[in-house]
Amino acid sequence: MPEQGQRGDEAGGVPDAAPPAVRVEGLWKRFGEQTAVAGVDLVLPAGRFVGLVGPNGAGKTTTLSMVTGLLRPDQGRVEVAGHDVWRDPAAVKARIGVLPEGLRLFERLSGRELLAYTGRLRGLPGAEVDKRATQLLDVLDLAGSQHKLVIDYSTGMRKKIGLAAALLHNPEVLFLDEPFEGVDPVSAQTIRGVLERYTASGATVVFSSHVMELVESLCDWVAVMAAGRIRAHGPLAEVRGGAATLQQAFLELVGASGRDTGESLDWLGGAR
């Protein structure tokens, strides 16, 4: 990763006294009569690949939106890299990168123009923006499409240019909401390689997903969410417990292991 904004000690590690990447206390969010997030308390360690997993409607996107300052909570407190998200938003935004689900980009800019615009908004010198943009476009296999308008990008290309924009200022914590959704295997492998290199530098990735196999292959720390609450959290092996896979442990944690899997649909697939 670029040298500006180095993290950890001189050897590249994470100092023992480093604050957690994220600290969430008593987080609530309601939409009318529906409670999306119901009193979440969570501490995410720095320098880890963290997975926030849960079924559809569990509250993952709402939680990440509040953690990153995109949505104000009804109650609760959030700290990112030691800074309060709502009391010190400028300090937090300087230290995070965000790739939200359904990311809206400036579609009438080319990929390179989008990165140049993003870098300048972040206050980076023009020459440094150009250097980092060139490196990111190359690594993410977008160099051949850098002058194409974003509106003409495929889903996978949009995810990659969005990731490039989120990484451009070398953040301490990177938040990704379903980063592999709708992405082809080649692009997914490229994104995965970049994220693994990023966390190896001492940075933190927090990403949400409902694909357990992906989380199990990428993450070393997991939080399981269902019905707006955290059901389990900790190192992957600890959350998995005695289950053979994270998928099995997840189904037990969210109370779905005994659910009807279609036995009552005796008419389905029968003679026509």
DOMAR-680600 format. One record per residue (C-alpha): x, y, z; residue number from 1. Coordinates in nm, 3 decimals. Last residue first. Layout:
# DOMAR-680600
rec X = X | Y = Y | Z = Z | k = NUM
...
This chain:
# DOMAR-680600
rec X = -4.745 | Y = -3.280 | Z = -1.460 | k = 272
rec X = -4.600 | Y = -3.550 | Z = -1.233 | k = 271
rec X = -4.426 | Y = -3.420 | Z = -0.922 | k = 270
rec X = -4.150 | Y = -3.160 | Z = -0.903 | k = 269
rec X = -4.324 | Y = -2.965 | Z = -0.630 | k = 268
rec X = -4.646 | Y = -3.130 | Z = -0.512 | k = 267
rec X = -4.491 | Y = -3.263 | Z = -0.191 | k = 266
rec X = -4.401 | Y = -2.909 | Z = -0.084 | k = 265
rec X = -4.425 | Y = -2.998 | Z = 0.285 | k = 264
rec X = -4.071 | Y = -3.142 | Z = 0.282 | k = 263
rec X = -3.937 | Y = -2.802 | Z = 0.170 | k = 262
rec X = -3.656 | Y = -2.722 | Z = 0.410 | k = 261
rec X = -3.873 | Y = -2.678 | Z = 0.720 | k = 260
rec X = -3.655 | Y = -2.508 | Z = 0.985 | k = 259
rec X = -3.461 | Y = -2.712 | Z = 1.238 | k = 258
rec X = -3.122 | Y = -2.542 | Z = 1.191 | k = 257
rec X = -3.266 | Y = -2.192 | Z = 1.158 | k = 256
rec X = -3.229 | Y = -2.064 | Z = 1.514 | k = 255
rec X = -2.984 | Y = -1.784 | Z = 1.432 | k = 254
rec X = -2.701 | Y = -1.942 | Z = 1.633 | k = 253
rec X = -2.769 | Y = -2.296 | Z = 1.514 | k = 252
rec X = -2.773 | Y = -2.194 | Z = 1.148 | k = 251
rec X = -2.450 | Y = -1.997 | Z = 1.199 | k = 250
rec X = -2.272 | Y = -2.292 | Z = 1.359 | k = 249
rec X = -2.360 | Y = -2.510 | Z = 1.063 | k = 248
rec X = -2.250 | Y = -2.246 | Z = 0.811 | k = 247
rec X = -1.929 | Y = -2.183 | Z = 1.007 | k = 246
rec X = -1.835 | Y = -2.543 | Z = 0.938 | k = 245
rec X = -1.778 | Y = -2.868 | Z = 1.129 | k = 244
rec X = -1.951 | Y = -2.733 | Z = 1.439 | k = 243
rec X = -1.777 | Y = -2.774 | Z = 1.775 | k = 242
rec X = -1.717 | Y = -2.404 | Z = 1.819 | k = 241
rec X = -1.758 | Y = -2.203 | Z = 1.498 | k = 240
rec X = -1.757 | Y = -1.882 | Z = 1.699 | k = 239
rec X = -1.432 | Y = -1.981 | Z = 1.873 | k = 238
rec X = -1.264 | Y = -2.096 | Z = 1.552 | k = 237
rec X = -1.352 | Y = -1.768 | Z = 1.379 | k = 236
rec X = -1.218 | Y = -1.548 | Z = 1.657 | k = 235
rec X = -1.493 | Y = -1.362 | Z = 1.844 | k = 234
rec X = -1.861 | Y = -1.281 | Z = 1.820 | k = 233
rec X = -2.196 | Y = -1.444 | Z = 1.886 | k = 232
rec X = -2.567 | Y = -1.358 | Z = 1.868 | k = 231
rec X = -2.532 | Y = -0.986 | Z = 1.799 | k = 230
rec X = -2.880 | Y = -0.834 | Z = 1.777 | k = 229
rec X = -3.095 | Y = -0.675 | Z = 1.506 | k = 228
rec X = -3.296 | Y = -0.987 | Z = 1.428 | k = 227
rec X = -2.978 | Y = -1.187 | Z = 1.363 | k = 226
rec X = -2.609 | Y = -1.097 | Z = 1.375 | k = 225
rec X = -2.300 | Y = -1.318 | Z = 1.389 | k = 224
rec X = -1.967 | Y = -1.144 | Z = 1.450 | k = 223
rec X = -1.653 | Y = -1.302 | Z = 1.304 | k = 222
rec X = -1.274 | Y = -1.283 | Z = 1.339 | k = 221
rec X = -1.013 | Y = -1.460 | Z = 1.121 | k = 220
rec X = -1.195 | Y = -1.389 | Z = 0.797 | k = 219
rec X = -1.134 | Y = -1.490 | Z = 0.436 | k = 218
rec X = -1.218 | Y = -1.860 | Z = 0.384 | k = 217
rec X = -1.485 | Y = -1.872 | Z = 0.655 | k = 216
rec X = -1.645 | Y = -1.550 | Z = 0.532 | k = 215
rec X = -1.668 | Y = -1.681 | Z = 0.177 | k = 214
rec X = -1.814 | Y = -2.015 | Z = 0.287 | k = 213
rec X = -2.066 | Y = -1.834 | Z = 0.508 | k = 212
rec X = -2.222 | Y = -1.627 | Z = 0.231 | k = 211
rec X = -2.450 | Y = -1.382 | Z = 0.418 | k = 210
rec X = -2.199 | Y = -1.102 | Z = 0.397 | k = 209
rec X = -2.077 | Y = -0.795 | Z = 0.576 | k = 208
rec X = -1.722 | Y = -0.666 | Z = 0.566 | k = 207
rec X = -1.489 | Y = -0.514 | Z = 0.820 | k = 206
rec X = -1.129 | Y = -0.487 | Z = 0.699 | k = 205
rec X = -0.858 | Y = -0.366 | Z = 0.936 | k = 204
rec X = -0.509 | Y = -0.242 | Z = 0.851 | k = 203
rec X = -0.185 | Y = -0.400 | Z = 0.972 | k = 202
rec X = -0.013 | Y = -0.433 | Z = 0.633 | k = 201
rec X = -0.136 | Y = -0.793 | Z = 0.600 | k = 200
rec X = -0.489 | Y = -0.649 | Z = 0.608 | k = 199
rec X = -0.425 | Y = -0.463 | Z = 0.279 | k = 198
rec X = -0.258 | Y = -0.759 | Z = 0.110 | k = 197
rec X = -0.557 | Y = -0.979 | Z = 0.190 | k = 196
rec X = -0.793 | Y = -0.708 | Z = 0.064 | k = 195
rec X = -0.609 | Y = -0.673 | Z = -0.267 | k = 194
rec X = -0.605 | Y = -1.050 | Z = -0.323 | k = 193
rec X = -0.976 | Y = -1.080 | Z = -0.249 | k = 192
rec X = -1.065 | Y = -0.804 | Z = -0.492 | k = 191
rec X = -0.872 | Y = -0.982 | Z = -0.769 | k = 190
rec X = -1.030 | Y = -1.318 | Z = -0.686 | k = 189
rec X = -1.376 | Y = -1.162 | Z = -0.692 | k = 188
rec X = -1.302 | Y = -0.998 | Z = -1.028 | k = 187
rec X = -1.215 | Y = -1.337 | Z = -1.177 | k = 186
rec X = -1.509 | Y = -1.512 | Z = -1.010 | k = 185
rec X = -1.770 | Y = -1.260 | Z = -1.139 | k = 184
rec X = -1.912 | Y = -1.006 | Z = -0.893 | k = 183
rec X = -2.286 | Y = -0.987 | Z = -0.826 | k = 182
rec X = -2.234 | Y = -0.958 | Z = -0.449 | k = 181
rec X = -1.862 | Y = -0.977 | Z = -0.368 | k = 180
rec X = -1.838 | Y = -0.653 | Z = -0.170 | k = 179
rec X = -2.150 | Y = -0.728 | Z = 0.039 | k = 178
rec X = -2.107 | Y = -0.414 | Z = 0.252 | k = 177
rec X = -1.738 | Y = -0.322 | Z = 0.282 | k = 176
rec X = -1.587 | Y = -0.111 | Z = 0.560 | k = 175
rec X = -1.212 | Y = -0.038 | Z = 0.547 | k = 174
rec X = -1.031 | Y = 0.072 | Z = 0.863 | k = 173
rec X = -0.696 | Y = 0.253 | Z = 0.880 | k = 172
rec X = -0.747 | Y = 0.426 | Z = 0.547 | k = 171
rec X = -0.488 | Y = 0.446 | Z = 0.266 | k = 170
rec X = -0.626 | Y = 0.759 | Z = 0.093 | k = 169
rec X = -0.703 | Y = 0.569 | Z = -0.230 | k = 168
rec X = -0.853 | Y = 0.263 | Z = -0.063 | k = 167
rec X = -1.222 | Y = 0.362 | Z = -0.082 | k = 166
rec X = -1.181 | Y = 0.496 | Z = -0.437 | k = 165
rec X = -1.012 | Y = 0.172 | Z = -0.546 | k = 164
rec X = -1.291 | Y = -0.030 | Z = -0.383 | k = 163
rec X = -1.551 | Y = 0.171 | Z = -0.576 | k = 162
rec X = -1.350 | Y = 0.113 | Z = -0.896 | k = 161
rec X = -1.353 | Y = -0.260 | Z = -0.820 | k = 160
rec X = -1.722 | Y = -0.280 | Z = -0.732 | k = 159
rec X = -1.810 | Y = -0.086 | Z = -1.045 | k = 158
rec X = -1.595 | Y = -0.317 | Z = -1.257 | k = 157
rec X = -1.774 | Y = -0.621 | Z = -1.116 | k = 156
rec X = -2.115 | Y = -0.473 | Z = -1.187 | k = 155
rec X = -2.013 | Y = -0.383 | Z = -1.544 | k = 154
rec X = -1.887 | Y = -0.035 | Z = -1.629 | k = 153
rec X = -2.062 | Y = 0.178 | Z = -1.894 | k = 152
rec X = -2.192 | Y = 0.434 | Z = -1.644 | k = 151
rec X = -1.835 | Y = 0.458 | Z = -1.512 | k = 150
rec X = -1.731 | Y = 0.628 | Z = -1.834 | k = 149
rec X = -1.435 | Y = 0.459 | Z = -2.006 | k = 148
rec X = -1.093 | Y = 0.624 | Z = -1.966 | k = 147
rec X = -0.970 | Y = 0.376 | Z = -1.703 | k = 146
rec X = -1.102 | Y = 0.074 | Z = -1.893 | k = 145
rec X = -0.770 | Y = -0.086 | Z = -1.994 | k = 144
rec X = -0.617 | Y = 0.005 | Z = -1.658 | k = 143
rec X = -0.903 | Y = -0.161 | Z = -1.470 | k = 142
rec X = -0.732 | Y = -0.486 | Z = -1.375 | k = 141
rec X = -0.754 | Y = -0.415 | Z = -1.001 | k = 140
rec X = -0.374 | Y = -0.405 | Z = -0.967 | k = 139
rec X = -0.337 | Y = -0.169 | Z = -1.266 | k = 138
rec X = -0.615 | Y = 0.068 | Z = -1.170 | k = 137
rec X = -0.484 | Y = 0.075 | Z = -0.812 | k = 136
rec X = -0.127 | Y = 0.155 | Z = -0.919 | k = 135
rec X = -0.233 | Y = 0.427 | Z = -1.164 | k = 134
rec X = -0.467 | Y = 0.581 | Z = -0.906 | k = 133
rec X = -0.190 | Y = 0.582 | Z = -0.645 | k = 132
rec X = 0.049 | Y = 0.766 | Z = -0.873 | k = 131
rec X = -0.211 | Y = 1.014 | Z = -0.997 | k = 130
rec X = -0.329 | Y = 1.089 | Z = -0.644 | k = 129
rec X = 0.030 | Y = 1.140 | Z = -0.528 | k = 128
rec X = 0.095 | Y = 1.386 | Z = -0.810 | k = 127
rec X = -0.224 | Y = 1.578 | Z = -0.729 | k = 126
rec X = -0.150 | Y = 1.612 | Z = -0.359 | k = 125
rec X = -0.406 | Y = 1.438 | Z = -0.136 | k = 124
rec X = -0.679 | Y = 1.649 | Z = 0.024 | k = 123
rec X = -0.941 | Y = 1.375 | Z = 0.042 | k = 122
rec X = -1.160 | Y = 1.562 | Z = -0.206 | k = 121
rec X = -0.854 | Y = 1.568 | Z = -0.432 | k = 120
rec X = -0.823 | Y = 1.194 | Z = -0.412 | k = 119
rec X = -1.191 | Y = 1.137 | Z = -0.488 | k = 118
rec X = -1.181 | Y = 1.362 | Z = -0.796 | k = 117
rec X = -0.868 | Y = 1.191 | Z = -0.932 | k = 116
rec X = -1.022 | Y = 0.850 | Z = -0.859 | k = 115
rec X = -1.341 | Y = 0.940 | Z = -1.045 | k = 114
rec X = -1.142 | Y = 1.087 | Z = -1.334 | k = 113
rec X = -0.950 | Y = 0.761 | Z = -1.366 | k = 112
rec X = -1.268 | Y = 0.556 | Z = -1.383 | k = 111
rec X = -1.427 | Y = 0.796 | Z = -1.629 | k = 110
rec X = -1.678 | Y = 1.048 | Z = -1.501 | k = 109
rec X = -2.041 | Y = 1.059 | Z = -1.611 | k = 108
rec X = -2.131 | Y = 0.785 | Z = -1.362 | k = 107
rec X = -2.038 | Y = 0.973 | Z = -1.046 | k = 106
rec X = -2.090 | Y = 0.668 | Z = -0.829 | k = 105
rec X = -2.380 | Y = 0.534 | Z = -0.627 | k = 104
rec X = -2.287 | Y = 0.230 | Z = -0.420 | k = 103
rec X = -2.570 | Y = -0.019 | Z = -0.390 | k = 102
rec X = -2.406 | Y = -0.183 | Z = -0.089 | k = 101
rec X = -2.156 | Y = 0.050 | Z = 0.071 | k = 100
rec X = -1.780 | Y = 0.059 | Z = -0.004 | k = 99
rec X = -1.637 | Y = 0.272 | Z = 0.275 | k = 98
rec X = -1.282 | Y = 0.380 | Z = 0.359 | k = 97
rec X = -1.199 | Y = 0.503 | Z = 0.705 | k = 96
rec X = -0.938 | Y = 0.720 | Z = 0.878 | k = 95
rec X = -1.015 | Y = 1.064 | Z = 0.735 | k = 94
rec X = -1.387 | Y = 0.996 | Z = 0.785 | k = 93
rec X = -1.328 | Y = 0.938 | Z = 1.156 | k = 92
rec X = -1.131 | Y = 1.259 | Z = 1.213 | k = 91
rec X = -1.394 | Y = 1.463 | Z = 1.025 | k = 90
rec X = -1.680 | Y = 1.300 | Z = 1.218 | k = 89
rec X = -1.553 | Y = 1.396 | Z = 1.565 | k = 88
rec X = -1.862 | Y = 1.400 | Z = 1.788 | k = 87
rec X = -2.071 | Y = 1.166 | Z = 1.571 | k = 86
rec X = -1.820 | Y = 0.894 | Z = 1.488 | k = 85
rec X = -1.632 | Y = 0.921 | Z = 1.818 | k = 84
rec X = -1.261 | Y = 0.867 | Z = 1.757 | k = 83
rec X = -1.043 | Y = 0.582 | Z = 1.888 | k = 82
rec X = -0.993 | Y = 0.409 | Z = 1.552 | k = 81
rec X = -1.372 | Y = 0.411 | Z = 1.505 | k = 80
rec X = -1.592 | Y = 0.488 | Z = 1.804 | k = 79
rec X = -1.970 | Y = 0.442 | Z = 1.807 | k = 78
rec X = -2.222 | Y = 0.543 | Z = 2.073 | k = 77
rec X = -2.582 | Y = 0.448 | Z = 2.127 | k = 76
rec X = -2.936 | Y = 0.560 | Z = 2.069 | k = 75
rec X = -3.155 | Y = 0.653 | Z = 1.773 | k = 74
rec X = -2.857 | Y = 0.603 | Z = 1.544 | k = 73
rec X = -2.760 | Y = 0.852 | Z = 1.272 | k = 72
rec X = -2.703 | Y = 0.696 | Z = 0.931 | k = 71
rec X = -2.401 | Y = 0.743 | Z = 0.702 | k = 70
rec X = -2.157 | Y = 0.788 | Z = 0.989 | k = 69
rec X = -1.954 | Y = 0.473 | Z = 0.924 | k = 68
rec X = -2.082 | Y = 0.283 | Z = 1.228 | k = 67
rec X = -2.440 | Y = 0.389 | Z = 1.158 | k = 66
rec X = -2.431 | Y = 0.261 | Z = 0.799 | k = 65
rec X = -2.253 | Y = -0.055 | Z = 0.912 | k = 64
rec X = -2.534 | Y = -0.128 | Z = 1.158 | k = 63
rec X = -2.807 | Y = -0.059 | Z = 0.904 | k = 62
rec X = -2.633 | Y = -0.285 | Z = 0.651 | k = 61
rec X = -2.601 | Y = -0.571 | Z = 0.901 | k = 60
rec X = -2.952 | Y = -0.544 | Z = 1.048 | k = 59
rec X = -3.055 | Y = -0.911 | Z = 1.021 | k = 58
rec X = -3.284 | Y = -0.843 | Z = 0.724 | k = 57
rec X = -3.117 | Y = -1.103 | Z = 0.503 | k = 56
rec X = -2.944 | Y = -1.359 | Z = 0.722 | k = 55
rec X = -2.633 | Y = -1.271 | Z = 0.922 | k = 54
rec X = -2.260 | Y = -1.218 | Z = 0.901 | k = 53
rec X = -2.025 | Y = -0.940 | Z = 1.001 | k = 52
rec X = -1.680 | Y = -1.066 | Z = 0.898 | k = 51
rec X = -1.361 | Y = -0.916 | Z = 1.035 | k = 50
rec X = -1.019 | Y = -0.940 | Z = 0.869 | k = 49
rec X = -0.796 | Y = -0.823 | Z = 1.151 | k = 48
rec X = -0.551 | Y = -0.541 | Z = 1.225 | k = 47
rec X = -0.765 | Y = -0.378 | Z = 1.491 | k = 46
rec X = -1.009 | Y = -0.576 | Z = 1.703 | k = 45
rec X = -1.386 | Y = -0.523 | Z = 1.673 | k = 44
rec X = -1.571 | Y = -0.439 | Z = 1.994 | k = 43
rec X = -1.949 | Y = -0.490 | Z = 1.992 | k = 42
rec X = -2.257 | Y = -0.386 | Z = 2.184 | k = 41
rec X = -2.578 | Y = -0.380 | Z = 1.977 | k = 40
rec X = -2.899 | Y = -0.261 | Z = 2.143 | k = 39
rec X = -3.167 | Y = -0.361 | Z = 1.895 | k = 38
rec X = -3.084 | Y = -0.275 | Z = 1.534 | k = 37
rec X = -3.363 | Y = -0.283 | Z = 1.274 | k = 36
rec X = -3.656 | Y = -0.227 | Z = 1.509 | k = 35
rec X = -3.971 | Y = -0.194 | Z = 1.300 | k = 34
rec X = -4.264 | Y = 0.016 | Z = 1.421 | k = 33
rec X = -4.141 | Y = 0.328 | Z = 1.241 | k = 32
rec X = -3.784 | Y = 0.262 | Z = 1.135 | k = 31
rec X = -3.592 | Y = 0.191 | Z = 1.453 | k = 30
rec X = -3.219 | Y = 0.204 | Z = 1.521 | k = 29
rec X = -3.036 | Y = 0.115 | Z = 1.841 | k = 28
rec X = -2.666 | Y = 0.093 | Z = 1.934 | k = 27
rec X = -2.587 | Y = 0.035 | Z = 2.301 | k = 26
rec X = -2.209 | Y = 0.061 | Z = 2.268 | k = 25
rec X = -2.007 | Y = 0.003 | Z = 1.952 | k = 24
rec X = -1.625 | Y = 0.008 | Z = 1.951 | k = 23
rec X = -1.447 | Y = -0.026 | Z = 1.618 | k = 22
rec X = -1.082 | Y = -0.071 | Z = 1.519 | k = 21
rec X = -0.988 | Y = -0.138 | Z = 1.879 | k = 20
rec X = -0.742 | Y = 0.107 | Z = 2.033 | k = 19
rec X = -0.370 | Y = 0.047 | Z = 1.979 | k = 18
rec X = -0.180 | Y = -0.012 | Z = 2.301 | k = 17
rec X = -0.022 | Y = -0.337 | Z = 2.181 | k = 16
rec X = 0.102 | Y = -0.158 | Z = 1.870 | k = 15
rec X = -0.002 | Y = -0.312 | Z = 1.535 | k = 14
rec X = 0.296 | Y = -0.436 | Z = 1.337 | k = 13
rec X = 0.479 | Y = -0.278 | Z = 1.043 | k = 12
rec X = 0.828 | Y = -0.293 | Z = 1.192 | k = 11
rec X = 0.821 | Y = 0.082 | Z = 1.251 | k = 10
rec X = 0.511 | Y = 0.050 | Z = 1.470 | k = 9
rec X = 0.155 | Y = 0.036 | Z = 1.348 | k = 8
rec X = 0.000 | Y = 0.222 | Z = 1.056 | k = 7
rec X = 0.153 | Y = 0.421 | Z = 0.772 | k = 6
rec X = -0.053 | Y = 0.720 | Z = 0.648 | k = 5
rec X = 0.159 | Y = 0.790 | Z = 0.339 | k = 4
rec X = 0.359 | Y = 0.485 | Z = 0.227 | k = 3
rec X = 0.121 | Y = 0.363 | Z = -0.039 | k = 2
rec X = 0.000 | Y = 0.000 | Z = 0.000 | k = 1
